[in-house]
């Protein structure tokens, strides 16, 4: 049987101004925007011990997981430094919805993009007994 082997791309339809949305992701999340208008995220740039993984999950139809966004999706972006990201977001007056929080598998922070999509930011750590004891 054929199977999915990873995420090939993330595509967001702008609800308002596409250029402004692209600029927000560039300015606030550090995406390096190519001439063609998108970004390429490469696993070799990820410094986490797990060398890069992508989680796929669904939510119940009445879940509040994506709130306050009305979107039916939420994208989780791996980041390299939660402290620096938090400072950067605050300096840019980005609305912090929740966090940062520490969990067994890393630190998490949630923000809203200009179109009201909830974005999850994750600084990964390996999920092991050592991490469980320190949180």
Phi and psi in radians as a Rosetta constraint file:
Dihedral C 1 N 2 CA 2 C 2 CIRCULARHARMONIC -1.218 0.35
Dihedral N 2 CA 2 C 2 N 3 CIRCULARHARMONIC 2.672 0.35
Dihedral C 2 N 3 CA 3 C 3 CIRCULARHARMONIC -2.570 0.35
Dihedral N 3 CA 3 C 3 N 4 CIRCULARHARMONIC 2.801 0.35
Dihedral C 3 N 4 CA 4 C 4 CIRCULARHARMONIC -1.270 0.35
Dihedral N 4 CA 4 C 4 N 5 CIRCULARHARMONIC 2.434 0.35
Dihedral C 4 N 5 CA 5 C 5 CIRCULARHARMONIC -2.043 0.35
Dihedral N 5 CA 5 C 5 N 6 CIRCULARHARMONIC -0.054 0.35
Dihedral C 5 N 6 CA 6 C 6 CIRCULARHARMONIC 2.901 0.35
Dihedral N 6 CA 6 C 6 N 7 CIRCULARHARMONIC -3.103 0.35
Dihedral C 6 N 7 CA 7 C 7 CIRCULARHARMONIC -1.659 0.35
Dihedral N 7 CA 7 C 7 N 8 CIRCULARHARMONIC 2.147 0.35
Dihedral C 7 N 8 CA 8 C 8 CIRCULARHARMONIC -1.578 0.35
Dihedral N 8 CA 8 C 8 N 9 CIRCULARHARMONIC -0.302 0.35
Dihedral C 8 N 9 CA 9 C 9 CIRCULARHARMONIC -3.124 0.35
Dihedral N 9 CA 9 C 9 N 10 CIRCULARHARMONIC 2.818 0.35
Dihedral C 9 N 10 CA 10 C 10 CIRCULARHARMONIC -2.187 0.35
Dihedral N 10 CA 10 C 10 N 11 CIRCULARHARMONIC 2.169 0.35
Dihedral C 10 N 11 CA 11 C 11 CIRCULARHARMONIC -2.180 0.35
Dihedral N 11 CA 11 C 11 N 12 CIRCULARHARMONIC 2.193 0.35
Dihedral C 11 N 12 CA 12 C 12 CIRCULARHARMONIC -2.108 0.35
Dihedral N 12 CA 12 C 12 N 13 CIRCULARHARMONIC 2.183 0.35
Dihedral C 12 N 13 CA 13 C 13 CIRCULARHARMONIC -1.445 0.35
Dihedral N 13 CA 13 C 13 N 14 CIRCULARHARMONIC 2.112 0.35
Dihedral C 13 N 14 CA 14 C 14 CIRCULARHARMONIC -1.149 0.35
Dihedral N 14 CA 14 C 14 N 15 CIRCULARHARMONIC 2.343 0.35
Dihedral C 14 N 15 CA 15 C 15 CIRCULARHARMONIC -1.517 0.35
Dihedral N 15 CA 15 C 15 N 16 CIRCULARHARMONIC -0.369 0.35
Dihedral C 15 N 16 CA 16 C 16 CIRCULARHARMONIC -2.255 0.35
Dihedral N 16 CA 16 C 16 N 17 CIRCULARHARMONIC -1.679 0.35
Dihedral C 16 N 17 CA 17 C 17 CIRCULARHARMONIC -1.906 0.35
Dihedral N 17 CA 17 C 17 N 18 CIRCULARHARMONIC 1.927 0.35
Dihedral C 17 N 18 CA 18 C 18 CIRCULARHARMONIC -1.031 0.35
Dihedral N 18 CA 18 C 18 N 19 CIRCULARHARMONIC -0.787 0.35
Dihedral C 18 N 19 CA 19 C 19 CIRCULARHARMONIC -1.087 0.35
Dihedral N 19 CA 19 C 19 N 20 CIRCULARHARMONIC -0.708 0.35
Dihedral C 19 N 20 CA 20 C 20 CIRCULARHARMONIC -1.168 0.35
Dihedral N 20 CA 20 C 20 N 21 CIRCULARHARMONIC -0.662 0.35
Dihedral C 20 N 21 CA 21 C 21 CIRCULARHARMONIC -1.144 0.35
Dihedral N 21 CA 21 C 21 N 22 CIRCULARHARMONIC -0.781 0.35
Dihedral C 21 N 22 CA 22 C 22 CIRCULARHARMONIC -1.050 0.35
Dihedral N 22 CA 22 C 22 N 23 CIRCULARHARMONIC -0.789 0.35
Dihedral C 22 N 23 CA 23 C 23 CIRCULARHARMONIC -1.089 0.35
Dihedral N 23 CA 23 C 23 N 24 CIRCULARHARMONIC -0.667 0.35
Dihedral C 23 N 24 CA 24 C 24 CIRCULARHARMONIC -1.056 0.35
Dihedral N 24 CA 24 C 24 N 25 CIRCULARHARMONIC -0.821 0.35
Dihedral C 24 N 25 CA 25 C 25 CIRCULARHARMONIC -1.148 0.35
Dihedral N 25 CA 25 C 25 N 26 CIRCULARHARMONIC -0.633 0.35
Dihedral C 25 N 26 CA 26 C 26 CIRCULARHARMONIC -1.165 0.35
Dihedral N 26 CA 26 C 26 N 27 CIRCULARHARMONIC -0.881 0.35
Dihedral C 26 N 27 CA 27 C 27 CIRCULARHARMONIC -1.219 0.35
Dihedral N 27 CA 27 C 27 N 28 CIRCULARHARMONIC -0.747 0.35
Dihedral C 27 N 28 CA 28 C 28 CIRCULARHARMONIC -1.641 0.35
Dihedral N 28 CA 28 C 28 N 29 CIRCULARHARMONIC -0.564 0.35
Dihedral C 28 N 29 CA 29 C 29 CIRCULARHARMONIC -1.939 0.35
Dihedral N 29 CA 29 C 29 N 30 CIRCULARHARMONIC 0.003 0.35
Dihedral C 29 N 30 CA 30 C 30 CIRCULARHARMONIC 1.298 0.35
Dihedral N 30 CA 30 C 30 N 31 CIRCULARHARMONIC 0.346 0.35
Dihedral C 30 N 31 CA 31 C 31 CIRCULARHARMONIC -1.160 0.35
Dihedral N 31 CA 31 C 31 N 32 CIRCULARHARMONIC 2.348 0.35
Dihedral C 31 N 32 CA 32 C 32 CIRCULARHARMONIC -1.559 0.35
Dihedral N 32 CA 32 C 32 N 33 CIRCULARHARMONIC 1.838 0.35
Dihedral C 32 N 33 CA 33 C 33 CIRCULARHARMONIC -1.458 0.35
Dihedral N 33 CA 33 C 33 N 34 CIRCULARHARMONIC 2.205 0.35
Dihedral C 33 N 34 CA 34 C 34 CIRCULARHARMONIC -1.405 0.35
Dihedral N 34 CA 34 C 34 N 35 CIRCULARHARMONIC 2.921 0.35
Dihedral C 34 N 35 CA 35 C 35 CIRCULARHARMONIC -0.998 0.35
Dihedral N 35 CA 35 C 35 N 36 CIRCULARHARMONIC -0.521 0.35
Dihedral C 35 N 36 CA 36 C 36 CIRCULARHARMONIC -1.432 0.35
Dihedral N 36 CA 36 C 36 N 37 CIRCULARHARMONIC -0.035 0.35
Dihedral C 36 N 37 CA 37 C 37 CIRCULARHARMONIC 1.796 0.35
Dihedral N 37 CA 37 C 37 N 38 CIRCULARHARMONIC -0.064 0.35
Dihedral C 37 N 38 CA 38 C 38 CIRCULARHARMONIC -2.113 0.35
Dihedral N 38 CA 38 C 38 N 39 CIRCULARHARMONIC -3.134 0.35
Dihedral C 38 N 39 CA 39 C 39 CIRCULARHARMONIC -2.118 0.35
Dihedral N 39 CA 39 C 39 N 40 CIRCULARHARMONIC 2.632 0.35
Dihedral C 39 N 40 CA 40 C 40 CIRCULARHARMONIC -1.971 0.35
Dihedral N 40 CA 40 C 40 N 41 CIRCULARHARMONIC 2.097 0.35
Dihedral C 40 N 41 CA 41 C 41 CIRCULARHARMONIC -1.781 0.35
Dihedral N 41 CA 41 C 41 N 42 CIRCULARHARMONIC 2.059 0.35
Dihedral C 41 N 42 CA 42 C 42 CIRCULARHARMONIC -1.897 0.35
Dihedral N 42 CA 42 C 42 N 43 CIRCULARHARMONIC 2.345 0.35
Dihedral C 42 N 43 CA 43 C 43 CIRCULARHARMONIC -1.075 0.35
Dihedral N 43 CA 43 C 43 N 44 CIRCULARHARMONIC -0.558 0.35
Dihedral C 43 N 44 CA 44 C 44 CIRCULARHARMONIC -1.132 0.35
Dihedral N 44 CA 44 C 44 N 45 CIRCULARHARMONIC -0.283 0.35
Dihedral C 44 N 45 CA 45 C 45 CIRCULARHARMONIC -1.461 0.35
Dihedral N 45 CA 45 C 45 N 46 CIRCULARHARMONIC -0.150 0.35
Dihedral C 45 N 46 CA 46 C 46 CIRCULARHARMONIC -1.484 0.35
Dihedral N 46 CA 46 C 46 N 47 CIRCULARHARMONIC 2.180 0.35
Dihedral C 46 N 47 CA 47 C 47 CIRCULARHARMONIC -1.660 0.35
Dihedral N 47 CA 47 C 47 N 48 CIRCULARHARMONIC 0.021 0.35
Dihedral C 47 N 48 CA 48 C 48 CIRCULARHARMONIC -1.186 0.35
Dihedral N 48 CA 48 C 48 N 49 CIRCULARHARMONIC 2.709 0.35
Dihedral C 48 N 49 CA 49 C 49 CIRCULARHARMONIC -1.083 0.35
Dihedral N 49 CA 49 C 49 N 50 CIRCULARHARMONIC -0.516 0.35
Dihedral C 49 N 50 CA 50 C 50 CIRCULARHARMONIC -1.364 0.35
Dihedral N 50 CA 50 C 50 N 51 CIRCULARHARMONIC -0.060 0.35
Dihedral C 50 N 51 CA 51 C 51 CIRCULARHARMONIC 1.101 0.35
Dihedral N 51 CA 51 C 51 N 52 CIRCULARHARMONIC 0.271 0.35
Dihedral C 51 N 52 CA 52 C 52 CIRCULARHARMONIC 1.751 0.35
Dihedral N 52 CA 52 C 52 N 53 CIRCULARHARMONIC 2.036 0.35
Dihedral C 52 N 53 CA 53 C 53 CIRCULARHARMONIC -2.389 0.35
Dihedral N 53 CA 53 C 53 N 54 CIRCULARHARMONIC 2.785 0.35
Dihedral C 53 N 54 CA 54 C 54 CIRCULARHARMONIC -2.165 0.35
Dihedral N 54 CA 54 C 54 N 55 CIRCULARHARMONIC 2.296 0.35
Dihedral C 54 N 55 CA 55 C 55 CIRCULARHARMONIC -1.658 0.35
Dihedral N 55 CA 55 C 55 N 56 CIRCULARHARMONIC 2.429 0.35
Dihedral C 55 N 56 CA 56 C 56 CIRCULARHARMONIC -2.118 0.35
Dihedral N 56 CA 56 C 56 N 57 CIRCULARHARMONIC 2.306 0.35
Dihedral C 56 N 57 CA 57 C 57 CIRCULARHARMONIC -2.718 0.35
Dihedral N 57 CA 57 C 57 N 58 CIRCULARHARMONIC 2.656 0.35
Dihedral C 57 N 58 CA 58 C 58 CIRCULARHARMONIC -1.967 0.35
Dihedral N 58 CA 58 C 58 N 59 CIRCULARHARMONIC 2.839 0.35
Dihedral C 58 N 59 CA 59 C 59 CIRCULARHARMONIC -2.168 0.35
Dihedral N 59 CA 59 C 59 N 60 CIRCULARHARMONIC 2.609 0.35
Dihedral C 59 N 60 CA 60 C 60 CIRCULARHARMONIC -1.038 0.35
Dihedral N 60 CA 60 C 60 N 61 CIRCULARHARMONIC 2.660 0.35
Dihedral C 60 N 61 CA 61 C 61 CIRCULARHARMONIC -1.063 0.35
Dihedral N 61 CA 61 C 61 N 62 CIRCULARHARMONIC -0.472 0.35
Dihedral C 61 N 62 CA 62 C 62 CIRCULARHARMONIC -1.803 0.35
Dihedral N 62 CA 62 C 62 N 63 CIRCULARHARMONIC 0.266 0.35
Dihedral C 62 N 63 CA 63 C 63 CIRCULARHARMONIC -1.113 0.35
Dihedral N 63 CA 63 C 63 N 64 CIRCULARHARMONIC 2.512 0.35
Dihedral C 63 N 64 CA 64 C 64 CIRCULARHARMONIC -1.770 0.35
Dihedral N 64 CA 64 C 64 N 65 CIRCULARHARMONIC 0.185 0.35
Dihedral C 64 N 65 CA 65 C 65 CIRCULARHARMONIC -0.938 0.35
Dihedral N 65 CA 65 C 65 N 66 CIRCULARHARMONIC -0.684 0.35
Dihedral C 65 N 66 CA 66 C 66 CIRCULARHARMONIC -1.584 0.35
Dihedral N 66 CA 66 C 66 N 67 CIRCULARHARMONIC -0.049 0.35
Dihedral C 66 N 67 CA 67 C 67 CIRCULARHARMONIC -1.089 0.35
Dihedral N 67 CA 67 C 67 N 68 CIRCULARHARMONIC 2.546 0.35
Dihedral C 67 N 68 CA 68 C 68 CIRCULARHARMONIC -1.492 0.35
Dihedral N 68 CA 68 C 68 N 69 CIRCULARHARMONIC 0.094 0.35
Dihedral C 68 N 69 CA 69 C 69 CIRCULARHARMONIC -1.224 0.35
Dihedral N 69 CA 69 C 69 N 70 CIRCULARHARMONIC 2.566 0.35
Dihedral C 69 N 70 CA 70 C 70 CIRCULARHARMONIC -1.644 0.35
Dihedral N 70 CA 70 C 70 N 71 CIRCULARHARMONIC 0.022 0.35
Dihedral C 70 N 71 CA 71 C 71 CIRCULARHARMONIC -1.164 0.35
Dihedral N 71 CA 71 C 71 N 72 CIRCULARHARMONIC 2.707 0.35
Dihedral C 71 N 72 CA 72 C 72 CIRCULARHARMONIC -1.657 0.35
Dihedral N 72 CA 72 C 72 N 73 CIRCULARHARMONIC 0.235 0.35
Dihedral C 72 N 73 CA 73 C 73 CIRCULARHARMONIC -2.507 0.35
Dihedral N 73 CA 73 C 73 N 74 CIRCULARHARMONIC 2.816 0.35
Dihedral C 73 N 74 CA 74 C 74 CIRCULARHARMONIC -2.524 0.35
Dihedral N 74 CA 74 C 74 N 75 CIRCULARHARMONIC 2.343 0.35
Dihedral C 74 N 75 CA 75 C 75 CIRCULARHARMONIC -1.782 0.35
Dihedral N 75 CA 75 C 75 N 76 CIRCULARHARMONIC 2.356 0.35
Dihedral C 75 N 76 CA 76 C 76 CIRCULARHARMONIC -1.813 0.35
Dihedral N 76 CA 76 C 76 N 77 CIRCULARHARMONIC 2.112 0.35
Dihedral C 76 N 77 CA 77 C 77 CIRCULARHARMONIC -1.847 0.35
Dihedral N 77 CA 77 C 77 N 78 CIRCULARHARMONIC 2.257 0.35
Dihedral C 77 N 78 CA 78 C 78 CIRCULARHARMONIC -1.258 0.35
Dihedral N 78 CA 78 C 78 N 79 CIRCULARHARMONIC 2.407 0.35
Dihedral C 78 N 79 CA 79 C 79 CIRCULARHARMONIC -2.218 0.35
Dihedral N 79 CA 79 C 79 N 80 CIRCULARHARMONIC 2.825 0.35
Dihedral C 79 N 80 CA 80 C 80 CIRCULARHARMONIC -1.693 0.35
Dihedral N 80 CA 80 C 80 N 81 CIRCULARHARMONIC -0.309 0.35
Dihedral C 80 N 81 CA 81 C 81 CIRCULARHARMONIC -2.723 0.35
Dihedral N 81 CA 81 C 81 N 82 CIRCULARHARMONIC 1.835 0.35
Dihedral C 81 N 82 CA 82 C 82 CIRCULARHARMONIC -1.130 0.35
Dihedral N 82 CA 82 C 82 N 83 CIRCULARHARMONIC -0.736 0.35
Dihedral C 82 N 83 CA 83 C 83 CIRCULARHARMONIC -1.064 0.35
Dihedral N 83 CA 83 C 83 N 84 CIRCULARHARMONIC -0.829 0.35
Dihedral C 83 N 84 CA 84 C 84 CIRCULARHARMONIC -1.144 0.35
Dihedral N 84 CA 84 C 84 N 85 CIRCULARHARMONIC -0.695 0.35
Dihedral C 84 N 85 CA 85 C 85 CIRCULARHARMONIC -1.105 0.35
Dihedral N 85 CA 85 C 85 N 86 CIRCULARHARMONIC -0.770 0.35
Dihedral C 85 N 86 CA 86 C 86 CIRCULARHARMONIC -1.059 0.35
Dihedral N 86 CA 86 C 86 N 87 CIRCULARHARMONIC -0.784 0.35
Dihedral C 86 N 87 CA 87 C 87 CIRCULARHARMONIC -1.079 0.35
Dihedral N 87 CA 87 C 87 N 88 CIRCULARHARMONIC -0.778 0.35
Dihedral C 87 N 88 CA 88 C 88 CIRCULARHARMONIC -1.050 0.35
Dihedral N 88 CA 88 C 88 N 89 CIRCULARHARMONIC -0.796 0.35
Dihedral C 88 N 89 CA 89 C 89 CIRCULARHARMONIC -1.127 0.35
Dihedral N 89 CA 89 C 89 N 90 CIRCULARHARMONIC -0.754 0.35
Dihedral C 89 N 90 CA 90 C 90 CIRCULARHARMONIC -1.104 0.35
Dihedral N 90 CA 90 C 90 N 91 CIRCULARHARMONIC -0.739 0.35
Dihedral C 90 N 91 CA 91 C 91 CIRCULARHARMONIC -1.083 0.35
Dihedral N 91 CA 91 C 91 N 92 CIRCULARHARMONIC -0.498 0.35
Dihedral C 91 N 92 CA 92 C 92 CIRCULARHARMONIC -1.664 0.35
Dihedral N 92 CA 92 C 92 N 93 CIRCULARHARMONIC 0.172 0.35
Dihedral C 92 N 93 CA 93 C 93 CIRCULARHARMONIC 0.980 0.35
Dihedral N 93 CA 93 C 93 N 94 CIRCULARHARMONIC 0.655 0.35
Dihedral C 93 N 94 CA 94 C 94 CIRCULARHARMONIC -1.399 0.35
Dihedral N 94 CA 94 C 94 N 95 CIRCULARHARMONIC 2.360 0.35
Dihedral C 94 N 95 CA 95 C 95 CIRCULARHARMONIC -1.226 0.35
Dihedral N 95 CA 95 C 95 N 96 CIRCULARHARMONIC 2.090 0.35
Dihedral C 95 N 96 CA 96 C 96 CIRCULARHARMONIC -1.557 0.35
Dihedral N 96 CA 96 C 96 N 97 CIRCULARHARMONIC 2.073 0.35
Dihedral C 96 N 97 CA 97 C 97 CIRCULARHARMONIC -1.410 0.35
Dihedral N 97 CA 97 C 97 N 98 CIRCULARHARMONIC -0.713 0.35
Dihedral C 97 N 98 CA 98 C 98 CIRCULARHARMONIC -2.870 0.35
Dihedral N 98 CA 98 C 98 N 99 CIRCULARHARMONIC 2.565 0.35
Dihedral C 98 N 99 CA 99 C 99 CIRCULARHARMONIC 1.744 0.35
Dihedral N 99 CA 99 C 99 N 100 CIRCULARHARMONIC -3.063 0.35
Dihedral C 99 N 100 CA 100 C 100 CIRCULARHARMONIC -1.303 0.35
Dihedral N 100 CA 100 C 100 N 101 CIRCULARHARMONIC 2.659 0.35
Dihedral C 100 N 101 CA 101 C 101 CIRCULARHARMONIC -2.208 0.35
Dihedral N 101 CA 101 C 101 N 102 CIRCULARHARMONIC 2.566 0.35
Dihedral C 101 N 102 CA 102 C 102 CIRCULARHARMONIC -1.835 0.35
Dihedral N 102 CA 102 C 102 N 103 CIRCULARHARMONIC 2.316 0.35
Dihedral C 102 N 103 CA 103 C 103 CIRCULARHARMONIC -2.288 0.35
Dihedral N 103 CA 103 C 103 N 104 CIRCULARHARMONIC 3.059 0.35
Dihedral C 103 N 104 CA 104 C 104 CIRCULARHARMONIC -0.991 0.35
Dihedral N 104 CA 104 C 104 N 105 CIRCULARHARMONIC -0.581 0.35
Dihedral C 104 N 105 CA 105 C 105 CIRCULARHARMONIC -1.809 0.35
Dihedral N 105 CA 105 C 105 N 106 CIRCULARHARMONIC 0.229 0.35
Dihedral C 105 N 106 CA 106 C 106 CIRCULARHARMONIC 2.420 0.35
Dihedral N 106 CA 106 C 106 N 107 CIRCULARHARMONIC -2.907 0.35
Dihedral C 106 N 107 CA 107 C 107 CIRCULARHARMONIC -1.903 0.35
Dihedral N 107 CA 107 C 107 N 108 CIRCULARHARMONIC 2.504 0.35
Dihedral C 107 N 108 CA 108 C 108 CIRCULARHARMONIC -2.255 0.35
Dihedral N 108 CA 108 C 108 N 109 CIRCULARHARMONIC 2.598 0.35
Dihedral C 108 N 109 CA 109 C 109 CIRCULARHARMONIC -2.590 0.35
Dihedral N 109 CA 109 C 109 N 110 CIRCULARHARMONIC 2.487 0.35
Dihedral C 109 N 110 CA 110 C 110 CIRCULARHARMONIC -2.175 0.35
Dihedral N 110 CA 110 C 110 N 111 CIRCULARHARMONIC 2.336 0.35
Dihedral C 110 N 111 CA 111 C 111 CIRCULARHARMONIC -2.345 0.35
Dihedral N 111 CA 111 C 111 N 112 CIRCULARHARMONIC 2.961 0.35
Dihedral C 111 N 112 CA 112 C 112 CIRCULARHARMONIC -1.953 0.35
Dihedral N 112 CA 112 C 112 N 113 CIRCULARHARMONIC 2.388 0.35
Dihedral C 112 N 113 CA 113 C 113 CIRCULARHARMONIC -1.448 0.35
Dihedral N 113 CA 113 C 113 N 114 CIRCULARHARMONIC 3.048 0.35
Dihedral C 113 N 114 CA 114 C 114 CIRCULARHARMONIC -1.063 0.35
Dihedral N 114 CA 114 C 114 N 115 CIRCULARHARMONIC -0.369 0.35
Dihedral C 114 N 115 CA 115 C 115 CIRCULARHARMONIC -1.604 0.35
Dihedral N 115 CA 115 C 115 N 116 CIRCULARHARMONIC 0.109 0.35
Dihedral C 115 N 116 CA 116 C 116 CIRCULARHARMONIC 1.459 0.35
Dihedral N 116 CA 116 C 116 N 117 CIRCULARHARMONIC 0.231 0.35
Dihedral C 116 N 117 CA 117 C 117 CIRCULARHARMONIC -1.429 0.35
Dihedral N 117 CA 117 C 117 N 118 CIRCULARHARMONIC 2.288 0.35
Dihedral C 117 N 118 CA 118 C 118 CIRCULARHARMONIC -1.315 0.35
Dihedral N 118 CA 118 C 118 N 119 CIRCULARHARMONIC 2.302 0.35
Dihedral C 118 N 119 CA 119 C 119 CIRCULARHARMONIC -2.088 0.35
Dihedral N 119 CA 119 C 119 N 120 CIRCULARHARMONIC 2.263 0.35
Dihedral C 119 N 120 CA 120 C 120 CIRCULARHARMONIC -1.776 0.35
Dihedral N 120 CA 120 C 120 N 121 CIRCULARHARMONIC 2.270 0.35
Dihedral C 120 N 121 CA 121 C 121 CIRCULARHARMONIC -1.944 0.35
Dihedral N 121 CA 121 C 121 N 122 CIRCULARHARMONIC 2.323 0.35
Dihedral C 121 N 122 CA 122 C 122 CIRCULARHARMONIC -2.329 0.35
Dihedral N 122 CA 122 C 122 N 123 CIRCULARHARMONIC 2.103 0.35
Dihedral C 122 N 123 CA 123 C 123 CIRCULARHARMONIC -1.696 0.35
Dihedral N 123 CA 123 C 123 N 124 CIRCULARHARMONIC 1.806 0.35
Dihedral C 123 N 124 CA 124 C 124 CIRCULARHARMONIC -1.276 0.35
Dihedral N 124 CA 124 C 124 N 125 CIRCULARHARMONIC 2.626 0.35
Dihedral C 124 N 125 CA 125 C 125 CIRCULARHARMONIC -2.388 0.35
Dihedral N 125 CA 125 C 125 N 126 CIRCULARHARMONIC 2.654 0.35
Dihedral C 125 N 126 CA 126 C 126 CIRCULARHARMONIC -1.127 0.35
Dihedral N 126 CA 126 C 126 N 127 CIRCULARHARMONIC 2.388 0.35
Dihedral C 126 N 127 CA 127 C 127 CIRCULARHARMONIC -1.515 0.35
Dihedral N 127 CA 127 C 127 N 128 CIRCULARHARMONIC 1.757 0.35
Dihedral C 127 N 128 CA 128 C 128 CIRCULARHARMONIC -2.508 0.35
Dihedral N 128 CA 128 C 128 N 129 CIRCULARHARMONIC 3.059 0.35
Dihedral C 128 N 129 CA 129 C 129 CIRCULARHARMONIC -1.050 0.35
Dihedral N 129 CA 129 C 129 N 130 CIRCULARHARMONIC -0.595 0.35
Dihedral C 129 N 130 CA 130 C 130 CIRCULARHARMONIC -1.046 0.35
Dihedral N 130 CA 130 C 130 N 131 CIRCULARHARMONIC -0.784 0.35
Dihedral C 130 N 131 CA 131 C 131 CIRCULARHARMONIC -1.193 0.35
Dihedral N 131 CA 131 C 131 N 132 CIRCULARHARMONIC -0.672 0.35
Dihedral C 131 N 132 CA 132 C 132 CIRCULARHARMONIC -1.060 0.35
Dihedral N 132 CA 132 C 132 N 133 CIRCULARHARMONIC -0.654 0.35
Dihedral C 132 N 133 CA 133 C 133 CIRCULARHARMONIC -1.248 0.35
Dihedral N 133 CA 133 C 133 N 134 CIRCULARHARMONIC -0.496 0.35
Dihedral C 133 N 134 CA 134 C 134 CIRCULARHARMONIC -1.528 0.35
Dihedral N 134 CA 134 C 134 N 135 CIRCULARHARMONIC -0.148 0.35
